[in-house]
Amino acid sequence: MALPVASPVALKHIDVEPGYIPTGRDLGLRDDTCVGRQAGGQAVGLERLSSFLTHRGKRYQREMSSPLEGAVACSRLSPYLAWGALSMREVSQATENQRRRLPPQAKDWRKSLRSFSGRLHWHCHFIQKLEDEPRIEFENLHRLYDGLRPKAPDAQLLTAWSNGETGYPFLDACMRSLRATGWLNFRMRAMVMATASYHLWLDWRAPGEHLARMFTDYEPGIHWSQVQMQSGTTGINTVRIYNPVKQGYDQDPEGLFIRTWLPELSQIADQHIHEPWKAHNAKDIIGTLYPERVFDHLAAAKAARERVWGVRRSAEFRSEAHAIVTKHASRKNRRNPRKVARASQNQKQLSLPLEDQ
């Protein structure tokens, strides 16, 4: 039996002179371009949680899809959860406690907190998917997609996408915003990843790795599940080919977000900010101040859809998709056989417009 050890009366101070501490530049590291990264630490995380539950989150459900309003209306708690500054339990309990305190007439708040609580559940669901099947970080979840895209990415296209130089203003603004802040709202994350996979036809691994390096809140379980989902390689999710022009009109109708991150388009009139190649002065800006488009979004979407659905039509594809649904779908879906069947066999997507998103 171990004897108890008495606590020390005092600790002696050790005087250490560390000398010169080298900077990142001394070590040959590149300057940090993420000047708008969220500050870390538990205290800041708790402040973010409190401000979200008391005032920022009221319009969460309505504004979370916008890259402008979403920067404030979203919780912004993901980095603190990813790095362990806050626990999922304390965030979930604080949310539930706040929901119980709401008066009956607080409809906006109730909808927003219900929506937020649902996303906390999905957070844990996706982490569990990676724990259950770690290969999704490296391999297509549905194996019939193996070899669909070239394994080695086109270096020029990958660089243009990574640097926000594709010639599509809203897409480029999202990528530049991410580089400067380390954050994007969910819908824009889905769009930038889907564009890399469908329009640029890049294998999801290289774009996924770039985004992982950029996201301050990188969480492997969520990240790789979403990367594959937005690339259409899970075999069980709807094929969503986001239109980078339409998304701009929908989520940034006045072009404020674009103008924040693409000052080189300052001479483009408001009515053409989403499609500057249509402006009367396009020849003075496109190809000089701002790059030419590196893909045709309509033609690329059509080609991608045909390639993906060429794989999805087979009976072998549906058989494996059904097995994936059985293993990975939420319990709610598993209790409903019709949902499972629709997830693995839904051929109705073939009739959707090419640019439905």
C-alpha positions as CSV (number, residue, x, y, z in Angstrom):
1,M,0.0,0.0,0.0
2,A,1.4,3.3,-1.0
3,L,2.0,5.9,1.7
4,P,0.5,9.4,1.4
5,V,3.0,12.0,0.3
6,A,2.7,15.4,1.9
7,S,2.3,18.5,-0.3
8,P,5.4,20.6,-0.5
9,V,5.5,23.7,1.7
10,A,7.0,25.8,-1.1
11,L,8.5,25.4,-4.6
12,K,11.9,26.9,-5.3
13,H,12.0,29.3,-8.1
14,I,14.3,28.3,-11.0
15,D,15.8,31.2,-12.8
16,V,16.2,30.3,-16.4
17,E,17.4,32.7,-19.1
18,P,16.0,31.3,-22.4
19,G,18.0,33.6,-24.6
20,Y,16.8,34.8,-28.0
21,I,13.6,33.0,-29.1
22,P,13.6,32.7,-32.9
23,T,10.7,34.0,-34.9
24,G,8.9,32.1,-37.7
25,R,10.9,34.1,-40.2
26,D,14.2,33.2,-38.6
27,L,13.2,29.5,-39.0
28,G,12.4,30.0,-42.7
29,L,8.6,29.8,-42.2
30,R,6.2,31.7,-44.4
31,D,4.3,34.6,-42.9
32,D,0.9,33.7,-41.5
33,T,-1.7,35.0,-44.0
34,C,-4.6,34.1,-41.7
35,V,-4.8,37.5,-40.1
36,G,-8.5,37.1,-39.1
37,R,-8.2,33.8,-37.3
38,Q,-10.4,33.4,-34.2
39,A,-8.5,33.7,-30.9
40,G,-8.2,30.5,-29.0
41,G,-8.7,29.5,-25.3
42,Q,-11.6,28.5,-23.1
43,A,-12.4,32.1,-22.0
44,V,-12.9,33.2,-25.5
45,G,-14.9,30.1,-26.3
46,L,-17.2,30.6,-23.4
47,E,-17.8,34.2,-24.5
48,R,-18.7,33.0,-28.0
49,L,-21.1,30.5,-26.5
50,S,-22.8,33.1,-24.3
51,S,-23.1,35.7,-27.1
52,F,-24.5,33.1,-29.5
53,L,-27.2,31.9,-27.0
54,T,-28.1,35.4,-25.9
55,H,-28.1,37.6,-29.0
56,R,-26.1,36.5,-32.0
57,G,-28.0,33.3,-32.6
58,K,-31.5,34.7,-32.9
59,R,-31.4,34.7,-36.7
60,Y,-29.2,31.6,-37.0
61,Q,-31.6,29.5,-39.0
62,R,-32.3,32.3,-41.5
63,E,-28.8,33.7,-41.9
64,M,-26.4,30.7,-41.5
65,S,-26.3,30.2,-45.3
66,S,-24.9,33.7,-46.0
67,P,-21.2,34.2,-45.9
68,L,-21.8,37.7,-44.6
69,E,-24.6,37.4,-42.0
70,G,-23.5,33.8,-41.2
71,A,-20.1,35.1,-39.9
72,V,-22.1,36.7,-37.0
73,A,-25.3,34.6,-36.8
74,C,-23.4,31.2,-36.8
75,S,-22.2,30.0,-33.4
76,R,-18.4,30.1,-34.4
77,L,-17.9,27.5,-31.7
78,S,-16.4,24.9,-34.0
79,P,-12.7,25.7,-33.3
80,Y,-13.2,25.5,-29.6
81,L,-14.9,22.1,-30.0
82,A,-12.3,20.8,-32.4
83,W,-9.4,21.9,-30.1
84,G,-11.0,20.9,-26.8
85,A,-11.4,24.3,-25.3
86,L,-15.1,23.6,-24.9
87,S,-16.7,20.2,-24.6
88,M,-19.7,19.1,-26.6
89,R,-21.5,18.4,-23.3
90,E,-21.2,21.9,-22.0
91,V,-22.3,23.4,-25.3
92,S,-25.3,21.0,-25.6
93,Q,-26.4,21.6,-22.0
94,A,-26.0,25.3,-22.2
95,T,-28.1,25.3,-25.4
96,E,-30.8,23.2,-23.8
97,N,-30.9,25.3,-20.7
98,Q,-31.3,28.4,-22.8
99,R,-34.1,26.8,-24.8
100,R,-36.0,26.0,-21.7
101,R,-35.8,29.6,-20.5
102,L,-37.3,31.0,-23.8
103,P,-40.8,32.5,-23.6
104,P,-43.5,30.8,-25.8
105,Q,-43.5,33.8,-28.2
106,A,-39.8,33.6,-29.0
107,K,-40.4,31.7,-32.2
108,D,-37.2,32.8,-34.0
109,W,-35.1,31.7,-31.1
110,R,-36.8,28.4,-30.8
111,K,-36.3,27.6,-34.4
112,S,-32.7,28.6,-34.3
113,L,-31.8,26.7,-31.2
114,R,-33.6,23.6,-32.5
115,S,-31.7,23.8,-35.7
116,F,-28.4,24.4,-33.8
117,S,-29.0,21.5,-31.5
118,G,-29.6,19.2,-34.5
119,R,-26.2,20.2,-35.9
120,L,-24.6,19.3,-32.6
121,H,-26.1,15.8,-33.0
122,W,-24.8,15.6,-36.6
123,H,-21.3,16.7,-35.3
124,C,-21.1,13.5,-33.2
125,H,-22.7,11.4,-35.9
126,F,-20.0,12.2,-38.4
127,I,-17.1,11.8,-36.0
128,Q,-18.5,8.3,-35.2
129,K,-18.6,7.5,-38.9
130,L,-14.8,8.1,-39.2
131,E,-14.1,6.1,-36.0
132,D,-16.2,3.2,-37.4
133,E,-14.6,3.4,-40.9
134,P,-11.3,5.2,-40.8
135,R,-10.6,4.5,-44.5
136,I,-12.9,7.3,-45.6
137,E,-10.0,9.7,-45.0
138,F,-8.1,8.0,-47.8
139,E,-10.5,5.9,-49.9
140,N,-13.9,6.4,-51.7
141,L,-16.6,5.2,-49.4
142,H,-18.4,3.7,-52.4
143,R,-15.7,1.6,-54.2
144,L,-17.3,1.8,-57.6
145,Y,-16.1,5.4,-57.7
146,D,-12.5,4.3,-57.7
147,G,-10.7,5.6,-60.7
148,L,-13.6,8.0,-61.7
149,R,-11.3,11.0,-61.4
150,P,-7.6,11.2,-62.2
151,K,-5.6,10.4,-59.1
152,A,-3.1,13.1,-59.7
153,P,-4.8,16.5,-59.7
154,D,-4.3,19.1,-62.4
155,A,-1.8,21.4,-60.7
156,Q,-2.9,24.6,-62.5
157,L,-6.6,24.0,-61.7
158,L,-5.8,23.1,-58.1
159,T,-3.7,26.2,-57.7
160,A,-6.3,28.5,-59.2
161,W,-9.0,27.1,-57.0
162,S,-6.8,27.2,-53.8
163,N,-5.8,30.8,-54.4
164,G,-9.2,32.1,-55.4
165,E,-8.3,32.8,-59.0
166,T,-10.8,30.7,-61.0
167,G,-12.5,33.7,-62.6
168,Y,-15.8,33.1,-60.7
169,P,-16.1,36.0,-58.2
170,F,-18.2,34.4,-55.5
171,L,-16.2,31.2,-55.5
172,D,-12.9,33.1,-55.4
173,A,-14.2,35.4,-52.6
174,C,-15.0,32.4,-50.5
175,M,-11.5,30.9,-51.0
176,R,-9.8,34.2,-50.2
177,S,-12.0,34.8,-47.2
178,L,-11.1,31.3,-45.9
179,R,-7.4,32.0,-46.4
180,A,-7.7,35.2,-44.4
181,T,-10.0,34.0,-41.6
182,G,-9.7,30.2,-41.3
183,W,-13.5,29.9,-41.5
184,L,-16.4,29.6,-43.9
185,N,-20.1,28.9,-43.2
186,F,-21.3,25.4,-44.1
187,R,-23.1,26.1,-47.4
188,M,-20.0,27.8,-48.8
189,R,-17.8,24.9,-47.7
190,A,-20.0,22.6,-49.6
191,M,-19.9,24.8,-52.7
192,V,-16.1,25.2,-52.8
193,M,-15.6,21.5,-52.4
194,A,-18.2,20.5,-54.9
195,T,-16.8,22.9,-57.4
196,A,-13.4,21.4,-57.1
197,S,-14.8,17.9,-57.5
198,Y,-17.4,18.4,-60.2
199,H,-16.5,21.5,-62.2
200,L,-12.7,21.1,-62.0
201,W,-13.0,17.3,-61.9
202,L,-10.3,17.0,-59.2
203,D,-10.0,13.9,-57.0
204,W,-11.3,15.0,-53.6
205,R,-8.1,14.2,-51.7
206,A,-5.9,17.1,-52.8
207,P,-8.7,19.8,-52.4
208,G,-9.7,18.1,-49.1
209,E,-6.1,18.4,-47.8
210,H,-6.0,22.1,-48.8
211,L,-9.2,22.9,-46.9
212,A,-8.0,20.9,-43.9
213,R,-4.9,23.1,-43.7
214,M,-7.0,26.2,-44.0
215,F,-9.8,25.4,-41.6
216,T,-9.0,26.6,-38.0
217,D,-11.8,24.2,-36.9
218,Y,-10.5,21.1,-38.9
219,E,-12.2,18.1,-37.4
220,P,-11.3,14.9,-39.3
221,G,-14.6,13.1,-38.7
222,I,-16.7,15.9,-40.0
223,H,-14.2,17.1,-42.7
224,W,-13.6,13.9,-44.6
225,S,-17.3,12.8,-44.4
226,Q,-18.3,16.1,-45.9
227,V,-15.5,16.2,-48.5
228,Q,-16.7,12.8,-49.8
229,M,-20.4,13.8,-49.5
230,Q,-19.8,17.0,-51.6
231,S,-17.8,15.1,-54.1
232,G,-20.5,12.5,-54.7
233,T,-18.3,9.5,-53.7
234,T,-20.4,8.2,-50.7
235,G,-22.9,6.7,-53.0
236,I,-25.7,7.4,-50.7
237,N,-26.2,11.1,-50.8
238,T,-27.8,13.4,-53.3
239,V,-25.5,14.6,-56.1
240,R,-25.3,18.3,-55.5
241,I,-23.5,20.3,-58.2
242,Y,-23.5,23.8,-56.8
243,N,-23.6,26.6,-59.4
244,P,-21.0,29.2,-58.3
245,V,-22.8,32.0,-60.2
246,K,-26.3,31.2,-58.8
247,Q,-24.9,30.8,-55.3
248,G,-23.5,34.3,-55.5
249,Y,-26.8,35.8,-56.6
250,D,-28.6,33.8,-53.8
251,Q,-26.2,34.4,-50.9
252,D,-24.6,37.7,-51.8
253,P,-27.2,39.5,-54.0
254,E,-25.6,42.9,-53.6
255,G,-22.1,41.7,-54.1
256,L,-20.8,43.0,-50.8
257,F,-19.0,39.8,-49.9
258,I,-17.4,39.7,-53.4
259,R,-16.2,43.3,-53.2
260,T,-14.7,42.7,-49.7
261,W,-12.4,40.1,-51.0
262,L,-11.9,41.0,-54.7
263,P,-11.0,44.7,-54.8
264,E,-9.7,44.2,-58.4
265,L,-13.4,44.1,-59.5
266,S,-14.0,47.6,-58.1
267,Q,-14.6,49.0,-61.6
268,I,-17.2,46.4,-62.4
269,A,-20.8,47.6,-62.2
270,D,-23.1,46.1,-59.5
271,Q,-25.3,44.4,-62.1
272,H,-22.3,42.4,-63.4
273,I,-20.4,41.7,-60.2
274,H,-21.4,38.0,-60.3
275,E,-20.6,37.7,-64.0
276,P,-17.9,40.3,-64.7
277,W,-17.2,38.8,-68.2
278,K,-20.6,40.4,-69.2
279,A,-19.6,43.9,-68.2
280,H,-19.0,46.5,-70.9
281,N,-15.4,47.1,-69.6
282,A,-14.7,43.4,-69.1
283,K,-11.8,43.5,-71.6
284,D,-10.0,46.1,-69.4
285,I,-10.2,43.9,-66.3
286,I,-10.6,40.2,-67.2
287,G,-7.2,38.7,-68.0
288,T,-5.3,41.6,-66.5
289,L,-6.6,42.6,-63.1
290,Y,-8.7,39.5,-62.6
291,P,-8.2,36.1,-64.2
292,E,-10.1,34.5,-67.1
293,R,-12.5,31.7,-66.1
294,V,-10.7,28.4,-65.9
295,F,-13.9,26.4,-66.6
296,D,-17.3,26.8,-68.1
297,H,-19.6,26.2,-65.1
298,L,-22.6,25.0,-67.2
299,A,-20.6,22.7,-69.5
300,A,-18.5,21.3,-66.6
301,A,-21.6,20.6,-64.6
302,K,-23.3,18.7,-67.4
303,A,-20.2,16.6,-68.0
304,A,-19.8,15.8,-64.3
305,R,-23.3,14.8,-63.9
306,E,-23.2,12.4,-66.8
307,R,-20.0,10.8,-65.5
308,V,-21.3,10.3,-61.9
309,W,-24.6,8.9,-63.0
310,G,-22.9,6.6,-65.4
311,V,-21.6,4.9,-62.3
312,R,-24.8,5.2,-60.2
313,R,-27.1,3.4,-62.7
314,S,-25.7,-0.1,-62.2
315,A,-27.3,-2.8,-60.0
316,E,-23.8,-3.4,-58.5
317,F,-23.7,0.3,-57.4
318,R,-27.1,0.1,-55.8
319,S,-26.3,-3.1,-53.9
320,E,-23.2,-1.6,-52.3
321,A,-25.0,1.7,-51.6
322,H,-27.7,-0.2,-49.7
323,A,-25.0,-1.8,-47.5
324,I,-23.4,1.6,-46.8
325,V,-26.8,3.1,-45.8
326,T,-27.4,0.2,-43.5
327,K,-24.1,0.7,-41.8
328,H,-23.8,4.5,-41.8
329,A,-27.2,6.1,-41.9
330,S,-28.7,7.7,-38.8
331,R,-30.9,5.5,-36.6
332,K,-33.9,7.6,-37.7
333,N,-33.4,6.7,-41.3
334,R,-32.7,3.1,-40.4
335,R,-36.1,2.8,-38.8
336,N,-37.7,3.8,-42.1
337,P,-37.0,1.2,-44.8
338,R,-38.4,3.5,-47.5
339,K,-35.8,6.2,-46.7
340,V,-33.1,3.6,-47.0
341,A,-34.4,2.4,-50.3
342,R,-34.6,6.0,-51.6
343,A,-31.1,6.8,-50.5
344,S,-29.6,3.9,-52.4
345,Q,-31.8,3.7,-55.4
346,N,-33.1,7.3,-56.1
347,Q,-32.9,7.6,-59.8
348,K,-35.1,10.7,-59.8
349,Q,-32.0,12.9,-59.6
350,L,-31.5,12.3,-63.3
351,S,-34.5,14.6,-64.1
352,L,-33.2,17.5,-62.0
353,P,-31.8,20.6,-63.8
354,L,-28.1,20.5,-64.3
355,E,-27.6,23.5,-62.0
356,D,-30.2,22.8,-59.3
357,Q,-28.1,24.2,-56.5
